[in-house]
Amino acid sequence: MDDRSRWTALIVLCTGMLMIVLDMTIVNVALPSIQVRLGFSQAGLAWVVNAYLIAFAGLLLLAGRLGDLAGRRNVFLAGLGVFTGASLLCGLAANQEMLIAARFLQGMGGALTSSVILGMIVTMFTDPHEQARAIGVFAFVASAGAAVGLLAGGILTEFLNWHWIFFVNLPIGAVTAIAALRVIKPDRGAGLRAGADVPGALMITGAMMLAVFTIVGPAAQQGWLAVRTLTLGACALVLFGGFLLRQRTARNPLMPLRIFSSRNVAGANLVQVLGTAGMFGMFFLGSLYLRQIFGYDPLQIGLAFLPVAVMMGTLSVRYTDRLVMRFGARATMFPGLGLIAAGLALFALAPAAGGGYLSHIFPVAMLVGTGAGLCFPALMSLAMSSATPQDAGLASGLVNTTAQIGGALGLAVLATVSSSRSNSLIAQHHPAAAALTEGYHLAFWIACGLVVVAAVLAAAVLRPQPGLASAAQPTPEPVLVAQAD
């Protein structure tokens, strides 16, 4: 594939990823409208987001492995078809059950589509500088797309209605599929006979679904130490333990544990779990905060978070790859985590009344956008640093899985904690606005703490890397051979 074809293919792949990432946050702006129209409770409303995230996170590893076995372009196209069809069902949903089921199906399509994209990128771009730049573009789409989704959701909800946040996916999905057939060359996988570990996929999917259900259900309604909460939580842990045992004993495991033999790969994925937990919580709860406390309409909410996308795009596409090449991914990542933590801490200090956008929200958006633009491309470079061409799909699926696990569990925990705190204060006859603000503040402080823990973990686990510009061209560290880091 020549140079122009590679970059054209990257645009197509990133368009598919953008559509999926947009859908994760475009819904946030429309949540109040969906809640009113379909009669959701506050706890039930979280499942409009969680149903998507759980299917997405639970199936990413299986989808990534299927890409290695059946061909990544085939899996990419299949995912586009499922995602686009499910978007139609979401837009037509007339009740809570139909919308949640369609969102789960959307998550399945999103997993198939996105799980193989990063794997295709690292196999198309083998030059270290080009690969760093391509990963930067992908990281921008995968991260800043969340902020763009808030703006798009605001425009569609304000001028049309919430159904159109799903209908807009239909033409985008169709055009992306046609373009993919033309510019992305077919690839041959290892063959389905190599096995895809369906039992393992069912275990990790079941563990994730049960864990989030426990958090947003019994934990929120009965308390964290209630018998039902502890019982369901223990069942989720048993399923997760069974998944790990299956990966040690299966002939063709879904996630061979040897992939974690590299400290940088394992550490980068752990850091991403914690980092995305804070980011997803900010977008979800931040949207509700601006709506309920500041009184913003959907379009204003989208515009409020637009600086996040602008800063992430500017850094990810033009500057972060150069910093990674010069100073190394680890050194580039730390300032980003610090800025994200600072932004979340500042959000936790926003007032219940009398606040202004320029004084309280704009600085948060700038700090978080700048931090994410530095942090997430570097994290993805580290997480893919040991991927061989044969296991690129698996490594790509793992990167996306840890991001979505962090997002799903983080969102569930933060939304539950925020709601519980607010309800407790309202029961004590505190004013509603003050009680809601206290709940949001607690969630933002916890999100800030998660990012700080991520930075501490990164300092302890990740190994320093020389800037690629000053180092010899590296030989990929094989995933298939256990290594001592």
Secondary structure, 3 states (H helix, E strand, C coil): CCHHHHHHHHHHHHHHHHHHHHHHHHHHHHHHHHHHHHCCCHHHHHHHHHHHHHHHHHHHHHHHHHHHHHCHHHHHHHHHHHHHHHHHHHHHCCCHHHHHHHHHHHHHHHHHHHHCHHHHHHHHCCCHHHHHHHHHHHHHHHHHHHHHHHHHHHHHHHHCCCCHHHHCHHHHHHHHHHHHHHHCCCCCCCCHHHCCCHHHHHHHHHHHHHHHHHHHHHHHHHCCCCHHHHHHHHHHHHHHHHHHHHHHHCCCCCCCHHHHHCHHHHHHHHHHHHHHHHHHHHHHHHHHHHHHCCCCCHHHHHHHCHHHHHHHHHHHHHCHHHHHHHHCHHHHHHHHHHHHHHHHHHHCCCCCCCCCHHHHHHHHHHHHHHHHHHHHHHHHHHHCCCCCHHHHHHHHHHHHHHHHHHHHHHHHHHHHHHHHHHHHHHHCCCCHHHHHHHHHHHHHHHHHHHHHHHHHHHHHHCCCCCCHHHCCCCCCCCCCCCCCC
